[in-house]
């Protein structure tokens, strides 16, 4: 009993002693000196998240939570996405970007292809206003059938003279800037206005009693005007011309378009009709086609006789006139092979401007070609 009491008292004293003792202080731990290290792409931080463990919210560069990224101080010129946060920059496989060839209609800036239009040429050139100078006389004195009021026009000869002076005053440098269509229109208008001037200067026509007896030389035939194509000279851009010289130099050589021959007028009944408007470059193609149709619609220019198996053509289509001028463009040998080149070319041309039934007759019919006599009677509508 006494021994148990001694053990109890001893245990109690130990407990009291322990409760009264101050807490044992641990020895201070020196902080570990760390050095700022550059993070190389291959190194990982303790909290680095493996690529497979990156959550969608942290996979985008702009969605990094700032609390989870330790500040890293890098020189400005060394800043790259990989050095800044290599563990958070998604690994992207580089792709080789193939050069894209420009489309045919694409033009690289500053580069001009051989067929490209210069910037100044992109502007649509204004219509040549010179042709309008002829509008008033043609509209006033020529009707829609090509007949001319020469009696009244004779009293306006000064107007014709002033108009022709405009052709002489034109600056050749300005003329050179025109499109080819405007140049054609210019010479067609010059030719036709000069022809009107010659007729009015000789109106009414004085004929020889002897020459009246010849076919085509009636009392009102323009053939009574001596040298009508070769002797009457006038100035164009300070250069002297006759009607014959204009015809040979421009209509037969330079411009090479047989439709032109239906736009120049000899001011006679068998001639292509004189148009009561000037020729214009911007609509020249339509005007020339219209002239061809109008001329070929006249029985004095073209007609067919199915019973006699004949095709009648204006003598304007003869080789001695304008017939040979059609060969270079229309003398194809697919059709009309039994005809000589000039007639074959003319027939090929005509099929573009006459009715379908006449075309069928020309292409498959068995016929002969005859040239009609030219009626040189003046186209007087006074």
VOVEXFI-453369 format. One line per field, with one value per residue (C-alpha): residue in three letters; residue number from 1; x, y, z. Coordinates in pm, 1 decimal. Each point is the difference from the previous one (the first is absolute). Example, Ala and Ser with C-alpha at 12.3 -4.5 7.8 and 13.67 -1.06 7.14 Angstrom:
// residues 2
rest ALA | SER;
nr 1 | 2;
xx 1230.0 | 137.0;
yy -450.0 | 344.0;
zz 780.0 | -66.0;
***
This chain:
// residues 382
rest UNK | UNK | UNK | UNK | UNK | UNK | UNK | UNK | UNK | UNK | UNK | UNK | UNK | UNK | UNK | UNK | UNK | UNK | UNK | UNK | UNK | UNK | UNK | UNK | UNK | UNK | UNK | UNK | UNK | UNK | UNK | UNK | UNK | UNK | UNK | UNK | UNK | UNK | UNK | UNK | UNK | UNK | UNK | UNK | UNK | UNK | UNK | UNK | UNK | UNK | UNK | UNK | UNK | UNK | UNK | UNK | UNK | UNK | UNK | UNK | UNK | UNK | UNK | UNK | UNK | UNK | UNK | UNK | UNK | UNK | UNK | UNK | UNK | UNK | UNK | UNK | UNK | UNK | UNK | UNK | UNK | UNK | UNK | UNK | UNK | UNK | UNK | UNK | UNK | UNK | UNK | UNK | UNK | UNK | UNK | UNK | UNK | UNK | UNK | UNK | UNK | UNK | UNK | UNK | UNK | UNK | UNK | UNK | UNK | UNK | UNK | UNK | UNK | UNK | UNK | UNK | UNK | UNK | UNK | UNK | UNK | UNK | UNK | UNK | UNK | UNK | UNK | UNK | UNK | UNK | UNK | UNK | UNK | UNK | UNK | UNK | UNK | UNK | UNK | UNK | UNK | UNK | UNK | UNK | UNK | UNK | UNK | UNK | UNK | UNK | UNK | UNK | UNK | UNK | UNK | UNK | UNK | UNK | UNK | UNK | UNK | UNK | UNK | UNK | UNK | UNK | UNK | UNK | UNK | UNK | UNK | UNK | UNK | UNK | UNK | UNK | UNK | UNK | UNK | UNK | UNK | UNK | UNK | UNK | UNK | UNK | UNK | UNK | UNK | UNK | UNK | UNK | UNK | UNK | UNK | UNK | UNK | UNK | UNK | UNK | UNK | UNK | UNK | UNK | UNK | UNK | UNK | UNK | UNK | UNK | UNK | UNK | UNK | UNK | UNK | UNK | UNK | UNK | UNK | UNK | UNK | UNK | UNK | UNK | UNK | UNK | UNK | UNK | UNK | UNK | UNK | UNK | UNK | UNK | UNK | UNK | UNK | UNK | UNK | UNK | UNK | UNK | UNK | UNK | UNK | UNK | UNK | UNK | UNK | UNK | UNK | UNK | UNK | UNK | UNK | UNK | UNK | UNK | UNK | UNK | UNK | UNK | UNK | UNK | UNK | UNK | UNK | UNK | UNK | UNK | UNK | UNK | UNK | UNK | UNK | UNK | UNK | UNK | UNK | UNK | UNK | UNK | UNK | UNK | UNK | UNK | UNK | UNK | UNK | UNK | UNK | UNK | UNK | UNK | UNK | UNK | UNK | UNK | UNK | UNK | UNK | UNK | UNK | UNK | UNK | UNK | UNK | UNK | UNK | UNK | UNK | UNK | UNK | UNK | UNK | UNK | UNK | UNK | UNK | UNK | UNK | UNK | UNK | UNK | UNK | UNK | UNK | UNK | UNK | UNK | UNK | UNK | UNK | UNK | UNK | UNK | UNK | UNK | UNK | UNK | UNK | UNK | UNK | UNK | UNK | UNK | UNK | UNK | UNK | UNK | UNK | UNK | UNK | UNK | UNK | UNK | UNK | UNK | UNK | UNK | UNK | UNK | UNK | UNK | UNK | UNK | UNK | UNK | UNK | UNK | UNK | UNK | UNK | UNK | UNK | UNK | UNK | UNK | UNK | UNK | UNK | UNK;
nr 1 | 2 | 3 | 4 | 5 | 6 | 7 | 8 | 9 | 10 | 11 | 12 | 13 | 14 | 15 | 16 | 17 | 18 | 19 | 20 | 21 | 22 | 23 | 24 | 25 | 26 | 27 | 28 | 29 | 30 | 31 | 32 | 33 | 34 | 35 | 36 | 37 | 38 | 39 | 40 | 41 | 42 | 43 | 44 | 45 | 46 | 47 | 48 | 49 | 50 | 51 | 52 | 53 | 54 | 55 | 56 | 57 | 58 | 59 | 60 | 61 | 62 | 63 | 64 | 65 | 66 | 67 | 68 | 69 | 70 | 71 | 72 | 73 | 74 | 75 | 76 | 77 | 78 | 79 | 80 | 81 | 82 | 83 | 84 | 85 | 86 | 87 | 88 | 89 | 90 | 91 | 92 | 93 | 94 | 95 | 96 | 97 | 98 | 99 | 100 | 101 | 102 | 103 | 104 | 105 | 106 | 107 | 108 | 109 | 110 | 111 | 112 | 113 | 114 | 115 | 116 | 117 | 118 | 119 | 120 | 121 | 122 | 123 | 124 | 125 | 126 | 127 | 128 | 129 | 130 | 131 | 132 | 133 | 134 | 135 | 136 | 137 | 138 | 139 | 140 | 141 | 142 | 143 | 144 | 145 | 146 | 147 | 148 | 149 | 150 | 151 | 152 | 153 | 154 | 155 | 156 | 157 | 158 | 159 | 160 | 161 | 162 | 163 | 164 | 165 | 166 | 167 | 168 | 169 | 170 | 171 | 172 | 173 | 174 | 175 | 176 | 177 | 178 | 179 | 180 | 181 | 182 | 183 | 184 | 185 | 186 | 187 | 188 | 189 | 190 | 191 | 192 | 193 | 194 | 195 | 196 | 197 | 198 | 199 | 200 | 201 | 202 | 203 | 204 | 205 | 206 | 207 | 208 | 209 | 210 | 211 | 212 | 213 | 214 | 215 | 216 | 217 | 218 | 219 | 220 | 221 | 222 | 223 | 224 | 225 | 226 | 227 | 228 | 229 | 230 | 231 | 232 | 233 | 234 | 235 | 236 | 237 | 238 | 239 | 240 | 241 | 242 | 243 | 244 | 245 | 246 | 247 | 248 | 249 | 250 | 251 | 252 | 253 | 254 | 255 | 256 | 257 | 258 | 259 | 260 | 261 | 262 | 263 | 264 | 265 | 266 | 267 | 268 | 269 | 270 | 271 | 272 | 273 | 274 | 275 | 276 | 277 | 278 | 279 | 280 | 281 | 282 | 283 | 284 | 285 | 286 | 287 | 288 | 289 | 290 | 291 | 292 | 293 | 294 | 295 | 296 | 297 | 298 | 299 | 300 | 301 | 302 | 303 | 304 | 305 | 306 | 307 | 308 | 309 | 310 | 311 | 312 | 313 | 314 | 315 | 316 | 317 | 318 | 319 | 320 | 321 | 322 | 323 | 324 | 325 | 326 | 327 | 328 | 329 | 330 | 331 | 332 | 333 | 334 | 335 | 336 | 337 | 338 | 339 | 340 | 341 | 342 | 343 | 344 | 345 | 346 | 347 | 348 | 349 | 350 | 351 | 352 | 353 | 354 | 355 | 356 | 357 | 358 | 359 | 360 | 361 | 362 | 363 | 364 | 365 | 366 | 367 | 368 | 369 | 370 | 371 | 372 | 373 | 374 | 375 | 376 | 377 | 378 | 379 | 380 | 381 | 382;
xx 0.0 | 273.0 | 190.7 | -307.8 | -37.3 | 362.2 | -44.2 | -312.7 | 164.2 | 306.8 | -212.2 | -195.6 | 319.8 | 130.1 | -320.8 | 19.6 | 364.5 | -72.9 | -293.6 | 213.8 | 296.8 | 30.4 | -35.1 | 317.4 | 105.2 | 132.9 | 324.5 | -49.2 | 31.3 | 198.0 | -194.1 | 119.3 | 154.1 | -146.2 | 129.4 | -218.3 | 23.1 | -94.0 | -256.0 | 102.7 | -274.5 | 101.9 | -0.7 | -309.8 | -109.6 | -121.8 | -356.3 | 34.3 | -304.7 | 72.4 | -137.8 | -253.1 | -127.9 | -58.5 | -360.2 | -189.4 | -14.9 | 379.8 | 82.0 | -45.3 | 281.6 | -242.8 | -178.5 | 289.0 | -96.7 | 244.6 | 9.0 | 149.0 | 290.2 | 317.5 | 144.0 | 298.9 | 223.7 | 139.3 | 166.4 | -240.2 | 192.6 | -9.8 | -374.6 | -156.6 | -309.2 | 221.5 | 230.8 | -278.9 | -209.9 | 127.2 | -225.2 | -311.5 | 77.2 | -183.2 | 224.1 | -97.4 | 147.3 | 134.1 | -145.0 | 164.8 | -213.9 | -9.5 | 11.8 | -333.3 | 10.0 | -212.0 | -309.3 | 22.5 | -193.0 | 192.6 | 263.2 | 270.7 | 34.4 | 261.3 | 27.3 | -128.5 | -48.3 | 86.2 | -365.4 | -103.5 | -145.5 | 189.7 | -185.3 | -65.6 | -155.0 | -254.2 | -204.2 | -242.5 | 99.9 | -275.9 | -168.5 | 163.9 | -211.9 | 138.3 | -250.8 | -287.7 | 106.3 | -153.8 | -330.3 | -193.0 | 49.1 | -65.1 | -312.4 | -138.2 | 56.3 | 5.0 | -312.3 | -19.0 | 20.2 | 321.8 | -155.8 | 142.2 | -170.2 | 267.8 | -208.6 | -8.9 | 348.7 | 141.6 | -102.5 | 195.5 | 325.1 | 182.1 | -102.6 | 156.1 | 315.0 | 28.5 | -56.5 | 276.3 | 227.1 | -44.5 | 157.8 | 296.5 | 34.1 | 15.3 | 333.4 | 170.5 | 131.2 | -357.2 | -99.6 | 278.6 | -145.6 | -332.0 | -108.4 | 5.2 | -381.7 | 2.8 | 260.5 | -219.3 | -302.1 | 205.0 | 96.5 | -348.1 | -149.5 | 266.7 | -60.8 | -379.9 | 0.8 | 246.0 | -220.8 | -297.9 | 213.7 | 95.5 | -361.4 | -136.3 | 274.2 | -119.4 | -373.6 | -208.3 | 212.3 | 68.3 | 18.6 | 132.6 | -257.5 | 241.9 | 88.4 | -368.3 | -15.8 | 239.1 | -144.5 | 4.2 | 69.6 | -350.5 | -62.8 | 40.6 | 297.7 | 287.0 | 237.5 | -54.3 | 204.9 | 347.0 | 268.0 | -239.6 | 233.2 | 339.1 | -4.7 | -176.3 | 256.7 | -51.5 | 215.0 | -16.3 | 236.6 | 197.3 | 48.2 | -153.7 | -233.5 | -242.2 | -282.6 | 195.7 | 305.9 | -202.1 | -157.2 | 331.9 | 204.6 | -245.5 | -300.3 | 186.5 | 329.5 | 20.7 | -334.0 | -65.6 | -373.7 | -215.9 | -307.6 | 148.4 | -95.0 | -367.6 | 53.1 | 152.4 | -251.8 | 31.6 | -326.6 | -172.1 | -292.7 | 211.7 | 230.4 | -19.5 | -244.8 | 140.2 | -58.1 | -179.7 | 229.0 | 377.4 | 204.1 | 119.8 | 280.6 | -197.5 | -273.3 | 182.0 | -38.4 | -378.8 | -12.9 | 209.3 | -210.3 | -314.5 | 140.6 | 77.8 | -355.3 | -156.4 | 207.2 | -64.4 | -374.2 | -13.5 | -84.5 | 268.1 | 260.0 | -109.5 | -282.5 | -61.1 | -207.1 | -76.5 | -179.5 | 288.1 | 247.8 | 184.9 | 150.5 | 25.6 | 267.8 | 86.5 | 295.2 | 157.2 | 86.6 | 191.3 | 373.1 | 59.4 | -179.4 | 6.4 | -37.0 | 364.5 | -10.0 | -213.6 | 243.6 | 236.6 | -276.8 | -279.7 | 146.0 | -25.8 | -28.1 | -258.3 | -284.1 | -47.1 | 301.3 | -103.3 | 23.1 | 313.1 | 159.2 | -145.5 | -358.0 | 39.3 | 110.6 | -290.1 | -255.8 | 143.1 | -26.3 | -356.9 | -125.8 | 54.2 | -248.1 | -289.4 | -304.5 | 21.3 | -180.9 | 241.5 | 294.6 | -132.9 | -31.9 | 353.4 | 153.8 | -171.5 | -148.1 | 137.1 | 15.0 | 206.3 | 113.6 | -76.3 | 110.1 | -254.1 | 62.8 | 69.4 | -251.7 | 197.5 | -307.9 | 41.4 | -183.6 | -193.9 | -283.5 | -63.7;
yy 0.0 | 236.2 | -93.5 | 84.5 | 334.0 | 86.7 | -79.6 | 215.3 | 296.1 | -32.7 | -4.2 | 301.8 | 193.2 | -79.9 | 131.1 | 318.9 | 48.7 | -45.8 | 242.3 | 267.2 | -18.2 | 266.9 | -121.2 | -111.5 | 240.2 | -156.0 | 122.8 | 267.3 | -132.0 | 210.7 | 83.0 | -167.2 | 242.1 | -30.7 | 140.0 | 136.1 | -255.9 | 31.6 | -255.2 | -198.7 | -159.0 | -349.3 | 81.6 | -47.4 | 174.6 | -199.1 | 85.5 | -50.5 | -152.8 | -266.2 | 64.0 | -278.9 | 149.9 | 355.0 | 89.0 | 172.4 | 321.3 | 20.4 | -128.4 | 339.5 | 254.7 | 280.4 | -201.1 | -61.5 | 53.4 | 261.3 | -157.1 | -318.4 | 157.3 | 110.2 | 329.9 | -51.9 | 290.0 | -13.6 | 265.7 | 166.0 | -120.4 | -356.0 | -16.0 | -275.0 | -208.0 | -303.2 | 179.7 | 181.7 | -302.0 | -307.5 | -232.8 | 191.3 | 67.2 | -259.0 | -198.7 | 68.2 | -189.2 | 243.2 | -23.0 | 107.4 | 264.0 | -52.3 | 312.3 | 71.7 | 70.7 | 302.9 | -59.5 | 96.5 | 321.4 | 89.5 | 268.6 | 35.5 | 354.3 | 188.4 | -267.0 | 55.6 | -288.5 | 50.9 | 26.0 | 207.0 | 341.7 | 293.5 | 185.7 | 299.4 | -226.0 | -143.8 | 311.5 | -30.1 | 248.5 | 247.8 | -29.5 | 207.3 | 311.1 | 100.9 | -216.9 | 204.1 | 289.8 | -184.4 | -79.6 | 316.6 | -0.9 | -372.8 | 7.2 | 312.2 | -75.9 | -383.0 | -212.2 | -354.2 | -147.3 | 181.4 | 260.7 | 353.0 | 337.6 | 148.2 | 302.4 | 124.1 | -121.4 | 202.7 | 313.3 | -127.7 | -60.0 | 226.9 | -237.0 | -288.9 | 200.6 | 85.2 | -363.3 | -120.3 | 260.1 | -185.4 | -309.9 | 210.5 | 162.1 | -329.1 | -48.8 | -315.9 | -73.7 | -16.2 | -223.4 | -245.9 | -50.5 | -120.1 | -360.9 | -163.1 | 12.5 | 376.6 | 37.4 | -198.9 | 211.9 | 316.0 | -89.3 | -126.9 | 329.9 | 200.0 | -193.0 | 35.1 | 370.0 | 76.8 | -190.6 | 214.8 | 311.5 | -107.1 | -74.6 | 327.9 | 195.3 | -157.7 | -3.7 | -12.3 | -234.7 | 117.5 | -291.7 | -44.3 | -95.5 | -247.6 | -170.2 | -38.7 | -271.4 | -225.6 | -249.9 | 143.5 | 349.7 | 143.7 | 373.7 | -15.5 | -234.7 | 102.6 | -126.3 | 332.2 | 161.3 | -29.1 | -130.5 | -45.7 | -251.7 | 120.1 | 374.8 | 148.7 | 46.4 | 95.7 | 20.0 | -238.7 | 72.0 | 227.0 | -275.2 | 5.6 | -280.5 | -100.3 | -248.3 | -258.3 | 43.9 | -46.3 | -313.0 | -159.2 | 103.4 | -61.9 | -204.8 | -252.3 | -23.0 | 130.0 | -105.5 | -329.8 | -33.3 | -62.7 | 133.0 | 347.0 | -8.9 | 4.3 | 311.7 | 227.0 | 151.9 | 93.6 | 195.8 | -204.8 | -241.6 | -316.4 | 118.3 | -112.5 | 240.7 | 312.8 | -16.2 | 292.9 | -10.5 | 8.1 | -311.4 | -39.2 | -213.6 | -130.0 | -146.2 | -43.0 | -378.0 | 22.0 | 279.6 | -192.3 | -314.8 | 206.3 | 158.2 | -341.7 | -121.6 | 316.8 | -16.1 | -369.8 | 48.6 | 216.8 | -178.8 | 220.3 | -173.0 | -362.8 | -224.6 | -362.1 | -157.2 | -360.5 | -70.1 | 113.2 | -131.3 | 331.5 | 222.5 | 370.0 | 206.7 | 368.0 | 82.4 | 134.5 | -368.5 | -41.8 | -59.2 | 327.3 | 182.4 | -132.4 | -373.1 | -84.1 | 177.2 | -285.9 | -278.6 | 19.6 | -51.8 | -184.6 | -214.0 | -323.9 | -314.1 | -186.5 | 139.8 | 138.7 | -198.6 | 25.4 | 382.3 | 207.7 | 134.2 | 351.8 | -119.5 | -278.9 | 258.7 | 231.7 | -281.6 | -106.2 | 358.4 | 43.0 | -306.2 | 194.6 | 272.7 | -147.1 | -209.8 | -370.7 | -113.3 | 198.0 | -145.1 | -351.2 | 78.0 | 142.1 | -296.1 | -291.3 | 143.3 | -47.9 | 347.6 | 250.0 | 342.2 | 317.0 | 355.0 | 276.9 | 336.4 | 278.7 | 282.7 | 321.5 | 222.7 | 249.5 | -77.6 | 322.3 | 30.8 | 372.1;
zz 0.0 | 93.2 | -314.4 | -218.9 | 174.7 | -70.3 | -373.9 | -20.2 | 168.9 | -222.3 | -319.0 | 118.3 | 63.1 | -351.8 | -157.0 | 206.3 | -101.7 | -368.8 | 8.3 | 160.6 | -237.6 | -277.9 | -363.1 | -164.8 | -275.5 | -316.0 | -146.1 | -270.6 | -349.4 | -239.9 | -314.4 | -310.7 | -238.4 | -342.6 | -320.5 | -279.1 | -269.8 | -362.5 | -85.0 | -297.3 | -209.1 | 116.3 | 373.2 | 209.7 | 315.6 | 299.0 | -80.7 | -373.0 | -158.2 | -249.8 | -355.3 | 36.2 | 323.7 | -122.7 | 51.7 | -286.2 | 201.8 | 17.6 | -346.0 | -168.6 | 45.7 | 88.1 | 267.8 | 249.7 | 362.8 | 137.2 | 350.7 | -134.3 | -186.3 | 176.0 | -133.2 | -217.8 | -85.6 | -347.4 | -207.1 | -249.1 | -300.9 | 129.8 | 49.3 | -202.2 | 74.9 | 70.3 | 243.5 | 180.4 | 89.1 | -175.8 | 192.8 | -103.6 | -366.0 | -203.0 | -225.1 | -358.0 | -287.3 | -254.4 | -349.5 | -314.8 | -164.0 | -371.3 | -213.0 | -159.3 | -370.0 | -92.0 | -202.1 | -369.0 | 65.4 | 316.9 | -28.9 | 260.6 | 131.4 | -190.8 | -265.1 | -351.9 | -237.1 | -368.1 | -96.1 | 299.6 | -62.5 | 137.9 | 281.3 | -224.5 | -261.9 | 241.9 | -47.3 | -287.1 | -262.4 | -77.5 | -336.8 | -270.2 | -34.9 | -339.8 | -188.8 | 141.4 | -220.9 | -298.4 | 170.2 | -79.4 | -378.5 | -39.9 | 217.1 | -167.2 | -368.8 | -24.5 | 50.8 | 137.4 | -352.1 | -82.7 | -229.6 | 22.8 | -24.4 | -224.0 | -96.2 | 359.5 | 82.1 | -289.6 | 185.7 | 300.5 | -183.9 | 242.9 | 278.9 | -191.1 | -56.9 | 370.5 | 92.8 | -231.4 | 156.4 | 331.3 | -157.3 | -103.0 | 343.6 | 189.6 | 176.6 | -134.5 | 350.2 | 129.0 | -289.9 | 86.8 | 347.7 | -137.9 | -17.0 | -342.4 | -17.8 | 47.3 | -273.3 | -240.1 | 95.7 | -56.3 | -359.5 | -85.9 | 114.1 | -182.3 | -323.6 | 11.4 | 93.4 | -280.0 | -244.5 | 102.6 | -48.7 | -355.4 | -95.2 | 137.2 | -179.8 | -327.7 | 70.7 | -209.5 | -208.5 | -352.2 | -234.8 | -348.6 | -262.3 | -151.3 | 330.4 | 86.0 | -263.1 | 193.7 | 249.1 | 350.3 | -127.9 | 28.9 | 33.6 | 380.7 | 11.5 | 227.1 | -268.8 | -175.0 | 277.1 | -148.9 | 233.6 | 288.8 | 172.4 | -122.6 | -60.1 | 304.0 | 273.4 | 360.9 | 312.7 | 293.5 | 291.0 | -233.1 | -259.2 | -345.9 | -106.8 | -274.1 | 48.1 | -197.1 | 221.2 | 318.2 | -146.2 | -96.4 | 300.9 | 281.5 | -111.7 | -213.7 | 190.2 | 354.5 | 145.6 | -179.4 | 69.5 | -312.4 | 179.1 | -43.7 | -368.2 | 98.7 | 212.2 | -266.8 | -236.1 | -364.4 | 44.5 | -271.7 | -9.4 | -25.9 | 275.4 | 362.2 | 167.2 | 160.3 | 373.2 | 163.6 | 302.2 | 36.4 | 55.7 | 357.8 | 133.0 | 298.2 | -222.1 | -329.2 | -7.4 | 23.4 | -258.1 | -254.0 | 42.0 | -45.1 | -315.9 | -147.8 | 67.1 | -141.3 | -315.4 | -64.7 | 56.6 | -313.3 | -330.0 | -157.4 | 218.1 | 35.3 | -112.2 | -93.9 | -275.8 | 87.4 | -328.1 | -216.7 | 256.4 | 20.3 | 266.7 | -84.2 | 172.1 | -2.1 | -222.4 | 318.1 | 67.0 | -323.1 | 21.2 | -182.6 | 281.0 | 359.2 | -61.6 | 66.3 | 336.3 | 139.2 | -89.4 | 297.0 | 255.6 | -178.8 | -282.1 | 198.9 | -210.8 | 210.8 | -209.3 | -351.4 | -118.7 | -363.2 | 8.4 | -51.7 | 324.1 | -19.6 | -59.8 | 256.4 | 257.2 | -82.9 | 29.1 | 333.6 | 120.4 | -123.2 | 189.9 | 322.4 | -92.6 | -201.4 | 90.8 | 80.6 | -315.2 | -219.2 | 188.2 | -69.2 | -369.8 | -12.7 | 183.2 | -175.4 | -318.7 | -348.0 | -147.3 | -194.2 | 124.9 | -196.3 | 75.8 | -35.7 | -163.6 | 240.9 | 8.4 | 48.1 | 23.1 | 281.3 | 325.0 | -16.0 | 250.8 | -53.5;
***
